[in-house]
Amino acid sequence: MTSVAFSPDGKTLASGSSDNTIKLWDLCKNKEQATLKGHICYLSSLAFSPDGKTLASGSEDTTIMLWDLVTGKEKATLKGHTDSVGSVAFSPDCKTLASGSWDTAIMLWDVATGNQTDK
């Protein structure tokens, strides 16, 4: 396991792995809910949006993926970093995602569009 994050309601745990997958765990039932696949390298960071509807995952593959937690499907793949994404974090209003990378850049992303923003 390379990263973990609790959902805002504390009922779900997301775990990122060196097998390039994310597992969602139901903590009330103590069992796996889903496996999310899409990254081509290991996961280095995870963050739930404050409303609990979206999960962001950063990877050594230089991308960030946004996941719809209702459907379990990928919403967007954010590209712009040139090295591993080491951290991701949502703004309190869920509109902006910040990412930090080994390329020494911090990028801000509009969650609705998946585009970089300067806000």
N, CA, C and O atoms as a GROMACS GRO file, in nm:
protein
  476
    1MET      N    1   0.084  -0.117   0.000
    1MET     CA    2   0.000   0.000   0.000
    1MET      C    3   0.089   0.124   0.000
    1MET      O    4   0.187   0.132   0.074
    2THR      N    5   0.052   0.221  -0.084
    2THR     CA    6   0.135   0.340  -0.096
    2THR      C    7   0.068   0.467  -0.046
    2THR      O    8   0.136   0.567  -0.021
    3SER      N    9  -0.065   0.466  -0.030
    3SER     CA   10  -0.136   0.583   0.021
    3SER      C   11  -0.275   0.542   0.069
    3SER      O   12  -0.333   0.445   0.021
    4VAL      N   13  -0.326   0.617   0.165
    4VAL     CA   14  -0.459   0.593   0.219
    4VAL      C   15  -0.528   0.726   0.248
    4VAL      O   16  -0.462   0.827   0.272
    5ALA      N   17  -0.662   0.724   0.246
    5ALA     CA   18  -0.740   0.843   0.281
    5ALA      C   19  -0.878   0.799   0.330
    5ALA      O   20  -0.937   0.706   0.275
    6PHE      N   21  -0.928   0.868   0.434
    6PHE     CA   22  -1.063   0.846   0.484
    6PHE      C   23  -1.160   0.938   0.412
    6PHE      O   24  -1.127   1.052   0.381
    7SER      N   25  -1.281   0.888   0.386
    7SER     CA   26  -1.388   0.973   0.334
    7SER      C   27  -1.430   1.071   0.444
    7SER      O   28  -1.406   1.044   0.562
    8PRO      N   29  -1.491   1.184   0.407
    8PRO     CA   30  -1.532   1.282   0.507
    8PRO      C   31  -1.628   1.226   0.613
    8PRO      O   32  -1.625   1.271   0.728
    9ASP      N   33  -1.713   1.129   0.576
    9ASP     CA   34  -1.806   1.072   0.674
    9ASP      C   35  -1.743   0.959   0.755
    9ASP      O   36  -1.806   0.906   0.846
   10GLY      N   37  -1.619   0.922   0.722
   10GLY     CA   38  -1.549   0.819   0.797
   10GLY      C   39  -1.594   0.677   0.770
   10GLY      O   40  -1.552   0.585   0.839
   11LYS      N   41  -1.679   0.658   0.670
   11LYS     CA   42  -1.733   0.524   0.643
   11LYS      C   43  -1.655   0.448   0.536
   11LYS      O   44  -1.670   0.326   0.522
   12THR      N   45  -1.572   0.520   0.462
   12THR     CA   46  -1.496   0.457   0.353
   12THR      C   47  -1.349   0.491   0.366
   12THR      O   48  -1.312   0.603   0.399
   13LEU      N   49  -1.266   0.393   0.338
   13LEU     CA   50  -1.122   0.413   0.331
   13LEU      C   51  -1.079   0.383   0.189
   13LEU      O   52  -1.117   0.280   0.133
   14ALA      N   53  -1.001   0.472   0.130
   14ALA     CA   54  -0.942   0.447  -0.002
   14ALA      C   55  -0.796   0.410   0.020
   14ALA      O   56  -0.727   0.474   0.100
   15SER      N   57  -0.750   0.308  -0.049
   15SER     CA   58  -0.609   0.270  -0.041
   15SER      C   59  -0.552   0.260  -0.182
   15SER      O   60  -0.609   0.195  -0.270
   16GLY      N   61  -0.438   0.324  -0.200
   16GLY     CA   62  -0.367   0.317  -0.328
   16GLY      C   63  -0.256   0.215  -0.316
   16GLY      O   64  -0.200   0.195  -0.208
   17SER      N   65  -0.226   0.150  -0.426
   17SER     CA   66  -0.132   0.039  -0.419
   17SER      C   67  -0.027   0.045  -0.528
   17SER      O   68  -0.041   0.117  -0.627
   18SER      N   69   0.078  -0.032  -0.506
   18SER     CA   70   0.184  -0.044  -0.606
   18SER      C   71   0.139  -0.126  -0.727
   18SER      O   72   0.212  -0.134  -0.826
   19ASP      N   73   0.021  -0.188  -0.720
   19ASP     CA   74  -0.032  -0.260  -0.837
   19ASP      C   75  -0.115  -0.168  -0.926
   19ASP      O   76  -0.186  -0.214  -1.016
   20ASN      N   77  -0.106  -0.036  -0.901
   20ASN     CA   78  -0.170   0.069  -0.981
   20ASN      C   79  -0.320   0.080  -0.960
   20ASN      O   80  -0.388   0.147  -1.039
   21THR      N   81  -0.374   0.017  -0.858
   21THR     CA   82  -0.518   0.022  -0.832
   21THR      C   83  -0.549   0.098  -0.704
   21THR      O   84  -0.462   0.121  -0.619
   22ILE      N   85  -0.676   0.138  -0.694
   22ILE     CA   86  -0.730   0.198  -0.573
   22ILE      C   87  -0.839   0.104  -0.525
   22ILE      O   88  -0.925   0.061  -0.603
   23LYS      N   89  -0.836   0.072  -0.398
   23LYS     CA   90  -0.944  -0.008  -0.340
   23LYS      C   91  -1.022   0.081  -0.245
   23LYS      O   92  -0.965   0.157  -0.167
   24LEU      N   93  -1.155   0.069  -0.252
   24LEU     CA   94  -1.244   0.138  -0.160
   24LEU      C   95  -1.296   0.035  -0.062
   24LEU      O   96  -1.348  -0.070  -0.100
   25TRP      N   97  -1.282   0.067   0.066
   25TRP     CA   98  -1.318  -0.026   0.174
   25TRP      C   99  -1.435   0.030   0.253
   25TRP      O  100  -1.431   0.145   0.297
   26ASP      N  101  -1.538  -0.051   0.271
   26ASP     CA  102  -1.652  -0.017   0.356
   26ASP      C  103  -1.613  -0.048   0.499
   26ASP      O  104  -1.601  -0.165   0.537
   27LEU      N  105  -1.594   0.056   0.579
   27LEU     CA  106  -1.546   0.034   0.716
   27LEU      C  107  -1.656  -0.014   0.810
   27LEU      O  108  -1.625  -0.071   0.915
   28CYS      N  109  -1.782   0.006   0.774
   28CYS     CA  110  -1.892  -0.045   0.857
   28CYS      C  111  -1.908  -0.196   0.843
   28CYS      O  112  -1.940  -0.266   0.939
   29LYS      N  113  -1.884  -0.245   0.720
   29LYS     CA  114  -1.898  -0.388   0.692
   29LYS      C  115  -1.765  -0.461   0.689
   29LYS      O  116  -1.761  -0.583   0.675
   30ASN      N  117  -1.655  -0.386   0.702
   30ASN     CA  118  -1.520  -0.444   0.698
   30ASN      C  119  -1.496  -0.527   0.572
   30ASN      O  120  -1.444  -0.639   0.578
   31LYS      N  121  -1.534  -0.469   0.456
   31LYS     CA  122  -1.509  -0.541   0.332
   31LYS      C  123  -1.483  -0.443   0.218
   31LYS      O  124  -1.515  -0.325   0.225
   32GLU      N  125  -1.424  -0.499   0.112
   32GLU     CA  126  -1.393  -0.419  -0.006
   32GLU      C  127  -1.521  -0.384  -0.080
   32GLU      O  128  -1.607  -0.470  -0.102
   33GLN      N  129  -1.532  -0.256  -0.119
   33GLN     CA  130  -1.648  -0.210  -0.196
   33GLN      C  131  -1.621  -0.213  -0.346
   33GLN      O  132  -1.705  -0.257  -0.425
   34ALA      N  133  -1.503  -0.167  -0.385
   34ALA     CA  134  -1.473  -0.153  -0.528
   34ALA      C  135  -1.322  -0.144  -0.549
   34ALA      O  136  -1.246  -0.112  -0.458
   35THR      N  137  -1.281  -0.175  -0.672
   35THR     CA  138  -1.143  -0.155  -0.716
   35THR      C  139  -1.147  -0.061  -0.836
   35THR      O  140  -1.217  -0.088  -0.933
   36LEU      N  141  -1.073   0.047  -0.828
   36LEU     CA  142  -1.067   0.145  -0.936
   36LEU      C  143  -0.936   0.128  -1.011
   36LEU      O  144  -0.828   0.125  -0.951
   37LYS      N  145  -0.946   0.117  -1.144
   37LYS     CA  146  -0.827   0.094  -1.226
   37LYS      C  147  -0.818   0.201  -1.333
   37LYS      O  148  -0.918   0.241  -1.392
   38GLY      N  149  -0.695   0.247  -1.359
   38GLY     CA  150  -0.675   0.345  -1.464
   38GLY      C  151  -0.534   0.397  -1.473
   38GLY      O  152  -0.485   0.429  -1.582
   39HIS      N  153  -0.466   0.406  -1.360
   39HIS     CA  154  -0.328   0.453  -1.361
   39HIS      C  155  -0.236   0.343  -1.416
   39HIS      O  156  -0.266   0.224  -1.406
   40ILE      N  157  -0.125   0.385  -1.475
   40ILE     CA  158  -0.031   0.287  -1.531
   40ILE      C  159   0.095   0.272  -1.445
   40ILE      O  160   0.183   0.193  -1.477
   41CYS      N  161   0.102   0.348  -1.336
   41CYS     CA  162   0.210   0.335  -1.237
   41CYS      C  163   0.149   0.342  -1.098
   41CYS      O  164   0.030   0.369  -1.083
   42TYR      N  165   0.231   0.319  -0.997
   42TYR     CA  166   0.176   0.312  -0.862
   42TYR      C  167   0.118   0.445  -0.815
   42TYR      O  168   0.156   0.552  -0.862
   43LEU      N  169   0.025   0.434  -0.720
   43LEU     CA  170  -0.044   0.548  -0.662
   43LEU      C  171   0.041   0.610  -0.554
   43LEU      O  172   0.096   0.540  -0.470
   44SER      N  173   0.051   0.740  -0.555
   44SER     CA  174   0.132   0.808  -0.454
   44SER      C  175   0.050   0.898  -0.362
   44SER      O  176   0.098   0.938  -0.256
   45SER      N  177  -0.074   0.931  -0.401
   45SER     CA  178  -0.155   1.020  -0.317
   45SER      C  179  -0.303   1.004  -0.348
   45SER      O  180  -0.342   0.976  -0.461
   46LEU      N  181  -0.384   1.022  -0.244
   46LEU     CA  182  -0.529   1.014  -0.255
   46LEU      C  183  -0.591   1.124  -0.172
   46LEU      O  184  -0.539   1.162  -0.067
   47ALA      N  185  -0.705   1.176  -0.219
   47ALA     CA  186  -0.780   1.274  -0.140
   47ALA      C  187  -0.927   1.266  -0.178
   47ALA      O  188  -0.962   1.262  -0.296
   48PHE      N  189  -1.013   1.264  -0.076
   48PHE     CA  190  -1.157   1.273  -0.097
   48PHE      C  191  -1.196   1.420  -0.101
   48PHE      O  192  -1.140   1.502  -0.028
   49SER      N  193  -1.292   1.453  -0.187
   49SER     CA  194  -1.348   1.588  -0.184
   49SER      C  195  -1.425   1.604  -0.054
   49SER      O  196  -1.476   1.506   0.000
   50PRO      N  197  -1.436   1.728  -0.002
   50PRO     CA  198  -1.508   1.748   0.124
   50PRO      C  199  -1.654   1.702   0.121
   50PRO      O  200  -1.709   1.667   0.225
   51ASP      N  201  -1.717   1.702   0.003
   51ASP     CA  202  -1.855   1.653  -0.005
   51ASP      C  203  -1.863   1.501  -0.020
   51ASP      O  204  -1.972   1.445  -0.021
   52GLY      N  205  -1.748   1.435  -0.032
   52GLY     CA  206  -1.743   1.289  -0.040
   52GLY      C  207  -1.785   1.231  -0.173
   52GLY      O  208  -1.802   1.109  -0.183
   53LYS      N  209  -1.803   1.314  -0.276
   53LYS     CA  210  -1.851   1.264  -0.405
   53LYS      C  211  -1.740   1.229  -0.503
   53LYS      O  212  -1.762   1.154  -0.598
   54THR      N  213  -1.620   1.282  -0.479
   54THR     CA  214  -1.511   1.264  -0.574
   54THR      C  215  -1.385   1.221  -0.500
   54THR      O  216  -1.358   1.267  -0.389
   55LEU      N  217  -1.309   1.134  -0.562
   55LEU     CA  218  -1.178   1.094  -0.511
   55LEU      C  219  -1.074   1.138  -0.614
   55LEU      O  220  -1.093   1.115  -0.734
   56ALA      N  221  -0.967   1.200  -0.569
   56ALA     CA  222  -0.855   1.235  -0.657
   56ALA      C  223  -0.740   1.140  -0.625
   56ALA      O  224  -0.713   1.111  -0.509
   57SER      N  225  -0.674   1.094  -0.731
   57SER     CA  226  -0.558   1.006  -0.714
   57SER      C  227  -0.442   1.060  -0.795
   57SER      O  228  -0.456   1.093  -0.913
   58GLY      N  229  -0.327   1.069  -0.730
   58GLY     CA  230  -0.204   1.111  -0.798
   58GLY      C  231  -0.113   0.991  -0.812
   58GLY      O  232  -0.112   0.902  -0.727
   59SER      N  233  -0.036   0.989  -0.921
   59SER     CA  234   0.042   0.870  -0.952
   59SER      C  235   0.182   0.904  -1.001
   59SER      O  236   0.211   1.017  -1.041
   60GLU      N  237   0.267   0.802  -0.995
   60GLU     CA  238   0.401   0.814  -1.053
   60GLU      C  239   0.392   0.830  -1.205
   60GLU      O  240   0.490   0.871  -1.267
   61ASP      N  241   0.279   0.799  -1.265
   61ASP     CA  242   0.264   0.815  -1.410
   61ASP      C  243   0.244   0.960  -1.453
   61ASP      O  244   0.219   0.987  -1.571
   62THR      N  245   0.256   1.054  -1.360
   62THR     CA  246   0.248   1.200  -1.377
   62THR      C  247   0.106   1.252  -1.390
   62THR      O  248   0.086   1.372  -1.411
   63THR      N  249   0.006   1.165  -1.380
   63THR     CA  250  -0.133   1.209  -1.395
   63THR      C  251  -0.207   1.212  -1.262
   63THR      O  252  -0.165   1.154  -1.162
   64ILE      N  253  -0.319   1.282  -1.266
   64ILE     CA  254  -0.416   1.283  -1.156
   64ILE      C  255  -0.546   1.235  -1.216
   64ILE      O  256  -0.586   1.279  -1.323
   65MET      N  257  -0.612   1.145  -1.147
   65MET     CA  258  -0.742   1.099  -1.194
   65MET      C  259  -0.847   1.141  -1.093
   65MET      O  260  -0.826   1.133  -0.972
   66LEU      N  261  -0.960   1.185  -1.144
   66LEU     CA  262  -1.076   1.217  -1.062
   66LEU      C  263  -1.179   1.107  -1.082
   66LEU      O  264  -1.212   1.071  -1.194
   67TRP      N  265  -1.229   1.054  -0.970
   67TRP     CA  266  -1.321   0.941  -0.971
   67TRP      C  267  -1.456   0.982  -0.914
   67TRP      O  268  -1.462   1.047  -0.809
   68ASP      N  269  -1.564   0.945  -0.982
   68ASP     CA  270  -1.699   0.965  -0.932
   68ASP      C  271  -1.728   0.850  -0.836
   68ASP      O  272  -1.732   0.734  -0.877
   69LEU      N  273  -1.748   0.881  -0.710
   69LEU     CA  274  -1.764   0.775  -0.611
   69LEU      C  275  -1.905   0.717  -0.608
   69LEU      O  276  -1.927   0.613  -0.546
   70VAL      N  277  -2.000   0.780  -0.675
   70VAL     CA  278  -2.134   0.724  -0.686
   70VAL      C  279  -2.133   0.611  -0.790
   70VAL      O  280  -2.190   0.504  -0.767
   71THR      N  281  -2.068   0.636  -0.903
   71THR     CA  282  -2.065   0.536  -1.012
   71THR      C  283  -1.941   0.448  -1.010
   71THR      O  284  -1.941   0.340  -1.068
   72GLY      N  285  -1.833   0.496  -0.944
   72GLY     CA  286  -1.707   0.423  -0.946
   72GLY      C  287  -1.630   0.440  -1.075
   72GLY      O  288  -1.534   0.368  -1.101
   73LYS      N  289  -1.672   0.536  -1.157
   73LYS     CA  290  -1.609   0.558  -1.288
   73LYS      C  291  -1.516   0.680  -1.285
   73LYS      O  292  -1.532   0.771  -1.203
   74GLU      N  293  -1.420   0.678  -1.374
   74GLU     CA  294  -1.329   0.791  -1.390
   74GLU      C  295  -1.406   0.909  -1.448
   74GLU      O  296  -1.478   0.895  -1.546
   75LYS      N  297  -1.388   1.027  -1.386
   75LYS     CA  298  -1.450   1.150  -1.437
   75LYS      C  299  -1.354   1.224  -1.529
   75LYS      O  300  -1.396   1.281  -1.630
   76ALA      N  301  -1.226   1.223  -1.496
   76ALA     CA  302  -1.128   1.299  -1.574
   76ALA      C  303  -0.988   1.252  -1.541
   76ALA      O  304  -0.962   1.200  -1.433
   77THR      N  305  -0.897   1.270  -1.637
   77THR     CA  306  -0.754   1.252  -1.614
   77THR      C  307  -0.688   1.386  -1.638
   77THR      O  308  -0.699   1.445  -1.745
   78LEU      N  309  -0.619   1.435  -1.536
   78LEU     CA  310  -0.555   1.566  -1.542
   78LEU      C  311  -0.408   1.547  -1.574
   78LEU      O  312  -0.336   1.474  -1.506
   79LYS      N  313  -0.364   1.615  -1.680
   79LYS     CA  314  -0.225   1.604  -1.725
   79LYS      C  315  -0.160   1.741  -1.729
   79LYS      O  316  -0.220   1.838  -1.776
   80GLY      N  317  -0.038   1.748  -1.679
   80GLY     CA  318   0.034   1.874  -1.680
   80GLY      C  319   0.168   1.863  -1.610
   80GLY      O  320   0.262   1.937  -1.641
   81HIS      N  321   0.177   1.771  -1.514
   81HIS     CA  322   0.303   1.751  -1.444
   81HIS      C  323   0.398   1.670  -1.532
   81HIS      O  324   0.355   1.594  -1.619
   82THR      N  325   0.528   1.688  -1.509
   82THR     CA  326   0.629   1.614  -1.586
   82THR      C  327   0.702   1.510  -1.502
   82THR      O  328   0.795   1.445  -1.550
   83ASP      N  329   0.660   1.495  -1.376
   83ASP     CA  330   0.718   1.394  -1.287
   83ASP      C  331   0.607   1.344  -1.195
   83ASP      O  332   0.493   1.391  -1.202
   84SER      N  333   0.639   1.250  -1.109
   84SER     CA  334   0.541   1.188  -1.019
   84SER      C  335   0.462   1.292  -0.941
   84SER      O  336   0.516   1.392  -0.894
   85VAL      N  337   0.332   1.266  -0.928
   85VAL     CA  338   0.246   1.351  -0.847
   85VAL      C  339   0.252   1.298  -0.704
   85VAL      O  340   0.211   1.186  -0.676
   86GLY      N  341   0.304   1.380  -0.614
   86GLY     CA  342   0.325   1.336  -0.477
   86GLY      C  343   0.213   1.370  -0.381
   86GLY      O  344   0.201   1.308  -0.275
   87SER      N  345   0.128   1.469  -0.417
   87SER     CA  346   0.020   1.505  -0.327
   87SER      C  347  -0.095   1.570  -0.403
   87SER      O  348  -0.074   1.638  -0.503
   88VAL      N  349  -0.215   1.548  -0.352
   88VAL     CA  350  -0.336   1.610  -0.405
   88VAL      C  351  -0.422   1.654  -0.287
   88VAL      O  352  -0.426   1.586  -0.184
   89ALA      N  353  -0.492   1.767  -0.303
   89ALA     CA  354  -0.579   1.818  -0.197
   89ALA      C  355  -0.689   1.903  -0.257
   89ALA      O  356  -0.665   1.983  -0.348
   90PHE      N  357  -0.811   1.885  -0.207
   90PHE     CA  358  -0.926   1.963  -0.251
   90PHE      C  359  -0.939   2.090  -0.168
   90PHE      O  360  -0.904   2.092  -0.050
   91SER      N  361  -0.991   2.195  -0.231
   91SER     CA  362  -1.029   2.315  -0.157
   91SER      C  363  -1.157   2.283  -0.080
   91SER      O  364  -1.230   2.190  -0.116
   92PRO      N  365  -1.186   2.359   0.027
   92PRO     CA  366  -1.306   2.332   0.107
   92PRO      C  367  -1.437   2.339   0.028
   92PRO      O  368  -1.534   2.272   0.065
   93ASP      N  369  -1.442   2.419  -0.080
   93ASP     CA  370  -1.565   2.428  -0.159
   93ASP      C  371  -1.573   2.324  -0.270
   93ASP      O  372  -1.668   2.325  -0.348
   94CYS      N  373  -1.477   2.234  -0.279
   94CYS     CA  374  -1.471   2.124  -0.376
   94CYS      C  375  -1.449   2.170  -0.520
   94CYS      O  376  -1.454   2.087  -0.611
   95LYS      N  377  -1.424   2.297  -0.543
   95LYS     CA  378  -1.414   2.348  -0.680
   95LYS      C  379  -1.272   2.342  -0.736
   95LYS      O  380  -1.252   2.339  -0.857
   96THR      N  381  -1.173   2.339  -0.648
   96THR     CA  382  -1.033   2.343  -0.691
   96THR      C  383  -0.956   2.227  -0.630
   96THR      O  384  -0.976   2.191  -0.514
   97LEU      N  385  -0.869   2.169  -0.711
   97LEU     CA  386  -0.779   2.065  -0.664
   97LEU      C  387  -0.637   2.118  -0.678
   97LEU      O  388  -0.601   2.173  -0.782
   98ALA      N  389  -0.558   2.103  -0.574
   98ALA     CA  390  -0.416   2.138  -0.580
   98ALA      C  391  -0.336   2.009  -0.591
   98ALA      O  392  -0.370   1.908  -0.530
   99SER      N  393  -0.229   2.014  -0.671
   99SER     CA  394  -0.141   1.897  -0.684
   99SER      C  395   0.003   1.942  -0.673
   99SER      O  396   0.042   2.047  -0.723
  100GLY      N  397   0.082   1.860  -0.608
  100GLY     CA  398   0.225   1.884  -0.596
  100GLY      C  399   0.299   1.767  -0.658
  100GLY      O  400   0.257   1.652  -0.647
  101SER      N  401   0.410   1.799  -0.724
  101SER     CA  402   0.482   1.696  -0.799
  101SER      C  403   0.631   1.704  -0.772
  101SER      O  404   0.683   1.805  -0.724
  102TRP      N  405   0.699   1.594  -0.804
  102TRP     CA  406   0.845   1.590  -0.796
  102TRP      C  407   0.908   1.679  -0.903
  102TRP      O  408   1.029   1.701  -0.900
  103ASP      N  409   0.828   1.732  -0.996
  103ASP     CA  410   0.879   1.828  -1.092
  103ASP      C  411   0.891   1.968  -1.031
  103ASP      O  412   0.925   2.064  -1.100
  104THR      N  413   0.863   1.978  -0.902
  104THR     CA  414   0.869   2.099  -0.817
  104THR      C  415   0.756   2.197  -0.843
  104THR      O  416   0.759   2.309  -0.792
  105ALA      N  417   0.657   2.159  -0.922
  105ALA     CA  418   0.544   2.247  -0.951
  105ALA      C  419   0.425   2.216  -0.861
  105ALA      O  420   0.399   2.100  -0.827
  106ILE      N  421   0.354   2.321  -0.825
  106ILE     CA  422   0.223   2.308  -0.763
  106ILE      C  423   0.124   2.358  -0.867
  106ILE      O  424   0.138   2.468  -0.919
  107MET      N  425   0.025   2.276  -0.896
  107MET     CA  426  -0.074   2.314  -0.996
  107MET      C  427  -0.212   2.317  -0.932
  107MET      O  428  -0.243   2.239  -0.843
  108LEU      N  429  -0.294   2.410  -0.981
  108LEU     CA  430  -0.433   2.421  -0.938
  108LEU      C  431  -0.522   2.383  -1.055
  108LEU      O  432  -0.497   2.422  -1.170
  109TRP      N  433  -0.625   2.306  -1.026
  109TRP     CA  434  -0.713   2.250  -1.128
  109TRP      C  435  -0.858   2.285  -1.097
  109TRP      O  436  -0.899   2.282  -0.981
  110ASP      N  437  -0.934   2.319  -1.200
  110ASP     CA  438  -1.078   2.338  -1.188
  110ASP      C  439  -1.140   2.198  -1.192
  110ASP      O  440  -1.131   2.129  -1.294
  111VAL      N  441  -1.202   2.157  -1.084
  111VAL     CA  442  -1.255   2.021  -1.074
  111VAL      C  443  -1.366   1.997  -1.175
  111VAL      O  444  -1.378   1.887  -1.229
  112ALA      N  445  -1.449   2.098  -1.202
  112ALA     CA  446  -1.562   2.082  -1.295
  112ALA      C  447  -1.516   2.058  -1.438
  112ALA      O  448  -1.577   1.980  -1.510
  113THR      N  449  -1.408   2.127  -1.480
  113THR     CA  450  -1.364   2.118  -1.619
  113THR      C  451  -1.241   2.031  -1.638
  113THR      O  452  -1.216   1.983  -1.749
  114GLY      N  453  -1.163   2.010  -1.532
  114GLY     CA  454  -1.037   1.938  -1.543
  114GLY      C  455  -0.923   2.021  -1.598
  114GLY      O  456  -0.815   1.968  -1.624
  115ASN      N  457  -0.946   2.150  -1.615
  115ASN     CA  458  -0.843   2.240  -1.668
  115ASN      C  459  -0.762   2.303  -1.558
  115ASN      O  460  -0.810   2.321  -1.446
  116GLN      N  461  -0.638   2.338  -1.589
  116GLN     CA  462  -0.555   2.413  -1.496
  116GLN      C  463  -0.615   2.552  -1.478
  116GLN      O  464  -0.673   2.609  -1.570
  117THR      N  465  -0.600   2.604  -1.358
  117THR     CA  466  -0.650   2.736  -1.327
  117THR      C  467  -0.542   2.815  -1.256
  117THR      O  468  -0.448   2.756  -1.204
  118ASP      N  469  -0.554   2.945  -1.254
  118ASP     CA  470  -0.456   3.026  -1.182
  118ASP      C  471  -0.514   3.082  -1.053
  118ASP      O  472  -0.453   3.167  -0.989
  119LYS      N  473  -0.632   3.034  -1.013
  119LYS     CA  474  -0.694   3.079  -0.888
  119LYS      C  475  -0.632   3.009  -0.770
  119LYS      O  476  -0.671   3.035  -0.656
   0.00000   0.00000   0.00000
